[in-house]
Amino acid sequence: MSDAGKIAAAFHVRAAEYDQHVTVQKRVVKNLLSYVETHLVEKPAAILDVGTGTGTLLHNLKGMYPEAALCGVDLAFNMCLRTVAKLGGDCLVVNGDAEWIPFKSAAFDLAVSTSALQWVGSISRSIHELRRVLKPGGVLCVAFFCDGTLAELQRCFREAAGAGRDGDQNNARTARLHRFRSVGDLTSILEGMDFEQVILHSETEKDWYDDVTFLLRSIRRIGAGAVAGGSAIGLGWRGIINETSRLYRQYYGQDGRIPATYQVLYLYARTPASTGRQ
């Protein structure tokens, strides 16, 4: 199965319980809505949410812009069903890919996305696709997890896996850890595009957990197990998790709990009022 297929399957399975376990993602939605409200000059007539998940962002945008036509795209079919259940006939929801957005060019005044673009295979392809579907003068407003996210977990996991005897298997495990893009990655992409106005910055969010087992369980319950090295493989897995937990408490533990850091990259960009394209 391709990486996209694995991600779609993971989030498809976890769609029903997703809203119960996300915390940082809800704060990111709130922050992005504030961005939209602050920077949008005119009310959008058509809005697209890429990686719409269970429809929380679109539900809030409906309250802000009740006259706008709403569309959502998500790779996981059950996520699409959750959005439909939340918004009903007020939203067109399509089971589709952020790298191949299934809408015509220049169709939307506002394109948004939260906590989704970190999973795409090509962030460049996705940003170009989001640009393609925007009208002249349209606004792109997205937020996703970038380099530095779950740095504590990834450091401790790598150290724990590296200490094992089975070098080849442990190298395979650490290679499965998700690579989050950097601000520099996105800056390089944007430099070659025609946006008139770009605001780009990152913010740090932090959650606290009782232990590593609870943290890993929380990650997997939203379908994001890839960030923690994938599924348990081999007889040495339990030992690696125990060592990860020990190192985590040694390096970062405070008052009996451990932190998990999330670095969130926010992008606001406006397309030229006239594209000049033929």
C-alpha positions, 0 to 999 in steps of 0.5 A: 500500500502506498504512503497515501493509502496507509494514511487514508486507511489510518484516518478512515478507521479512526474517524469516529473517535477523532474529535474525542482525542484531538486537543492541539488540533482544536487550538490550531483551528481556533487560531486559523479562524482568527487569521481568516477573520483578521486578514480577509477583506471581503466575504468569500463566496466559495470556500474550500477546506483541504483535509477537512477531517470531521468538518470542524473548520468548515462548521465554524466558517459556515457560522462566519460566512453563512452565504458562502458555498462550502466544499471539503476534500479529505483522503479518508472516506469516513472523515468525509462521512463525518463532515457530511453528518456535521454539515449536511446539505450545506457542504459538498464533500469529496473523497480526494487527495490534497496533491490532486484537488478535484476542482477546476482552477480559479473556483474559490475565494478562500482555501483553508487547511489545518493539521493535514498538509504534514501528511502529503507526499509532496508539500510543493504539489499541494501548495501549487494545487491550492494556488490553482483553485484560487480565484484572482484575489483569492486567499490561502490560509493554512496551518500544519505541523512542521519541524520540531513537532514531537521532537522529544518523542522522536529524540528518545525513540531514536536513542532507544532504537539505536541502543538495541542489538539488531541494528538493521531492524532498528534502522528500519524502525527509525526510518519510519518516523515521520519527517516534518517539513521545515519553514525553509522548505515552505519558503523555498516553494513560495519563492517560486510562486506568484502570491502578492502577499505572504505571511508565514510564521510558526507557533509552539503548542504543548500538551502534557501526558501521564507517560509515553504509553498514553502519548502513543495511544493518543497519537494512534487514536487519531490515525497518526501512528506514523510519527511514532515509528509505525506499528510494533514490529519484532520481539524487541519492540517492548524493550525499545518502548520501555527505554523510550519511556525511561529516556523521556522521563529523564530528559523532559519529565516534570511533576510526574508528567511528560510534555509533547511539543507541536510546532505549527506553521501558519501561512496566509497568502493572497493571489494577484487580483489579476493573474495575467495568465493566458 
